[in-house]
Amino acid sequence: KWTLVDGTLTINKMPLEIIAGSAEKEYDGTALTENSYTASDLGERDRFDSVTVTGSITEVGTTDNVPSNAKILNGNDVDVTGNYDITYTNGTLEITPVEDKVTVTITEHSGTEVYKGDAYTVSGYDVAISNPLYSELDIVFSGTASVSGTNVGKYDMELKPENFANINENFTNVEFVIEDGQLVINPLEVTVTITENSDSLVYNGEEQKVEGYEVTSISNPLYTVDDFTFSGNAAVNAVDAGVYDMLLTSGNFTNKSPNFANVEFVIVDGQLTITGEVIYTIVASVLIMVALTLFINKSRMGKAMRAVSEDRAAAQLMGINVNQTISTTFAIGSALAAVAGVLLCSTVPTLMPTTGSMPGIRAFTAAVFGGIGSIPGAMLGG
């Protein structure tokens, strides 16, 4: 008697390892992916239809490259994936930092102003970067990017590389280069007018003087008399009659304010005038008056002049040459006018066409007050 016992044929799943590909590159701002994979041997006539590999990285670091969803077909394009015991092994994607040096040039702002007594400020800076992948957002600044000044001079902003820090891990070799900026305050130009004191004095035999000066104008209100110094002698001394200059020069004045580098000192000359002619004029006038009075009262011609002035016809009947007398009268009058002009000009240093107008009016007024025909009276009236 035969007994049949069934046997069993067991077909176990074939072990299969799928390993995702790995990749590495230096940071360039783009995503790194790797879709490749490797696998152990498949069964005869079997083939991979597809394997999904998922992984991507852009910034510096590492991440898994993950295989999944493998599909295996046999020679008849039948899916036989279930016949495999699949083990998935991740690959690695890695982005490394940029090793080349990135140069960040910091150019401080600059400014040029003219001194006005107010405070000026320059602030900020410009950034230039050697690598286009690097940006200002990758930099953090600590400090004060400004400089202020009031007086004339140059003021540096004085930023340092230590004021800047790289915060982007994709770049490990970042150099900060500072190009200095300045606030420059330039001095103002100013003109100071110095007017020497003047005086006109009468000779008295003693030494006389005039001294000092006035600052008559300053072109800029910010500049004051406290901003310059004087060295020298602002005085002129003299005894004898004459005109004496004080002779100050611009070299006697020195600017001491650094805010005004170009200061021009303009000198308006002053003089000491000592006149001795007044005494001479009075003495000469008295002598001429006495001589004219004696001439009119005592001389033959003087008596003839008086007679003609009283009655021209009677004087002619008495044998007086009337025409000669009149001519002599005009000659004497012209001579006296010439003497008066010389005496006047000796006391008046500047002559003009109208110089004699006012003295003529005064002379006529004096004659009226003193009495027409009275020589001493006319002088006293003057």
NORMO-V899420 format. One line per field, one symbol per residue. ss: DSSP state (H for helix, E for strand, C for the rest). psi: psi as a letter, one per 40 degrees, with the letter a starting at -180 (. if undefined). A space follows every 10 residues. Layout:
BEGIN
ss->???
psi->???
END
This chain:
BEGIN
ss->CCCCCCCCCC CCCEEEEEEE CCEEEECCCC CECCCCEEEC CCCCCCEEEE EEEECCECCC EEEEEEEEEE EEECCCCCEC HHHEEEEEEC EEEEEECECC CEEEEEEECC EEEECCCCCE EEECEEEEEC CCCCCHHHEE ECCCCEEEEC CCEEEECCCC HHHEEECCCC ECCEEEEEEC CEEEEECCEE EEEEEECCEE EECCCCCEEE ECEEEEEECC CCCCHHHEEE CCCCEEEECC CEEEECCCCH HHEEECCCCC CEEEEEEECC EEEEECHHHH HHHHHHHHHH HHHHHHHHCH HHHHHHHHHH CHHHHHHCCC CHHHHHHHHH HHHHHHHHHH HHHHHHHCCC CCCCHHHHHH HHHHHHHHHH CCCCHHHHHH HC
psi->hhhhhhihhh hiihhhhhhi iiiiiiheei ihiheiiiii iiiheiihdi hhhhhiidih aiiihhiifi hhiaeefhhf deehghhhhi ahhhhiihdi hhhhhhhiii ihihheeihi hhiiiihhhd heeiideehh hhahgiiiid ihahhidfii deeiihehee heghhhhhhi iihhhiiiii hhhhhiiiih ihheeihiih iiiigdihdh eehieeeiih hahgihiidi iahhidfiid eehhheheeg dghhhhhhii ihhhhedddd dddddddddd ddddddddid dddddddddd hddddddeeh gddddddddd dddddddddd dddddeehdh hidededddd ddddddddde hhehdddddd d.
END
